[in-house]
Amino acid sequence: MRTTHPRLKARIFVWATILIAGLGWIPAMAIIFAGATTPTVLWQWWQVLLIGTVTGAAAGSALGVVLGWWAPRLGSVDS
């Protein structure tokens, strides 16, 4: 049976975590930028606050979906 050195396994785990987090931020940032570029100078302050809250929640949800899908597949460094 082939075993992997613990330090190598930890390094792979760290880089996989960084990759997954980076992939998760792609849709999140797209949503954030879409929400940030939507308001015009004619919008009321409460409308800007509302669109910021909605897009922030949507971006957080998108990030959570991506991380929630991929992170459990990583396992742990110890396994």
Sequence and secondary structure as in RCSB ss.txt:
>XXXX:A:sequence
MRTTHPRLKARIFVWATILIAGLGWIPAMAIIFAGATTPTVLWQWWQVLLIGTVTGAAAGSALGVVLGWWAPRLG
SVDS
>XXXX:A:secstr
     HHHHHHHHHHHHHHHHHHHHHHHHHHHHHHHHS  TTS HHHHHHHHHHHHHHHHHHHHHHHHHHGGGG 
 S  
